[in-house]
Amino acid sequence: MVTVASVARPRPSDAASQQAWDIAAEVCDPEVPVLTIEDLGVLRSVTVTDAGTHVILTPTYSGCPAMEAMRDDVTAALTGAGYRNVTVELVLAPAWTTDWMSEEGKAKLVSYGIAAPTGHSGVRPTGAVRLQLAVKCPRCSSLNTRELARFGSTSCKALYECRDCLEPFDYFKVL
């Protein structure tokens, strides 16, 4: 069984791959441009060999329309930095989880006006029952909020409303 802890924050072990990782890590999410693909946790692996540079990305979900743009942006960033034969592979297993998001990335979401996912995705032994008690408003920090729509501006977000400041906001769902 693969656990979240064993796959959460992979880093290259050699200097050449680490340098390529650092370049790829700066690519922004096209749907939430304050997040990098490293913040989001979709950047999984970067390997530089004599044959070329291989990058692995894991989509937030299998139908994520942003992955094509991410793939193109990573390829352009690495090619622009002098890397050759850049290939970007999309890998669905293990499945992406919000547990892979960095704490810095979650803070960036809140600053941007999107409620960050709270808690863990539930990737744990069976038997535990997860309950969502409240989603904190990213504008006024009130817990007096309600879900308006299960899907917001993208499939990975839900649309909420704060009952105190009356502002609508996206909530990045725990996946």
Backbone hydrogen bonds, N-H to C=O, Kabsch-Sander energy under -0.5 kcal/mol:
donor,donor_aa,acceptor,acceptor_aa,energy
6,S,3,T,-0.5
7,V,3,T,-0.7
7,V,4,V,-1.1
8,A,4,V,-1.4
18,Q,14,D,-2.1
19,Q,15,A,-2.4
20,A,16,A,-1.8
21,W,17,S,-2.6
22,D,18,Q,-2.5
23,I,19,Q,-1.4
24,A,20,A,-2.7
25,A,21,W,-3.2
26,E,23,I,-1.1
27,V,24,A,-1.8
29,D,32,V,-0.5
29,D,35,L,-2.9
35,L,32,V,-2.5
37,I,27,V,-2.7
38,E,25,A,-0.9
40,L,36,T,-2.3
41,G,37,I,-0.9
42,V,37,I,-1.3
43,L,37,I,-1.5
44,R,42,V,-0.8
44,R,56,I,-2.7
45,S,56,I,-1.5
47,T,54,H,-2.7
49,T,47,T,-0.5
49,T,52,G,-2.9
52,G,49,T,-0.9
53,T,84,R,-1.0
53,T,85,N,-1.0
54,H,47,T,-2.9
55,V,87,T,-2.7
56,I,45,S,-2.7
57,L,89,E,-2.7
58,T,42,V,-2.2
64,C,61,Y,-2.0
67,M,64,C,-1.2
69,A,65,P,-0.5
70,M,66,A,-2.5
71,R,67,M,-2.9
72,D,68,E,-2.3
73,D,69,A,-2.7
74,V,70,M,-2.7
75,T,71,R,-2.3
76,A,72,D,-2.5
77,A,73,D,-2.4
78,L,74,V,-2.5
79,T,75,T,-2.6
80,G,76,A,-2.6
81,A,77,A,-1.0
82,G,79,T,-1.7
83,Y,78,L,-2.6
87,T,53,T,-2.8
89,E,55,V,-3.2
89,E,87,T,-0.5
91,V,57,L,-2.7
91,V,89,E,-0.6
96,W,59,P,-0.6
100,W,97,T,-2.3
101,M,98,T,-1.4
102,S,39,D,-2.5
106,K,102,S,-2.1
107,A,103,E,-2.1
108,K,104,E,-2.2
109,L,105,G,-2.0
110,V,106,K,-1.8
111,S,107,A,-2.2
112,Y,108,K,-1.7
113,G,109,L,-0.6
113,G,110,V,-1.3
114,I,109,L,-2.9
115,A,170,D,-2.8
124,R,122,G,-2.0
128,A,125,P,-0.9
130,R,128,A,-0.5
133,L,131,L,-0.7
137,C,142,S,-2.8
141,S,137,C,-1.6
145,T,143,L,-1.9
146,R,161,E,-2.2
148,L,159,L,-3.1
149,A,159,L,-1.9
152,G,154,T,-1.0
152,G,157,K,-3.4
157,K,154,T,-1.8
158,A,171,Y,-2.6
159,L,149,A,-2.5
160,Y,158,A,-0.6
160,Y,169,F,-3.3
161,E,146,R,-2.3
162,C,167,E,-2.3
163,R,144,N,-3.2
163,R,161,E,-0.5
166,L,162,C,-0.9
169,F,160,Y,-2.6
170,D,113,G,-0.6
171,Y,158,A,-2.6
172,F,115,A,-2.9
173,K,156,C,-1.9
173,K,171,Y,-0.8
175,L,173,K,-0.6
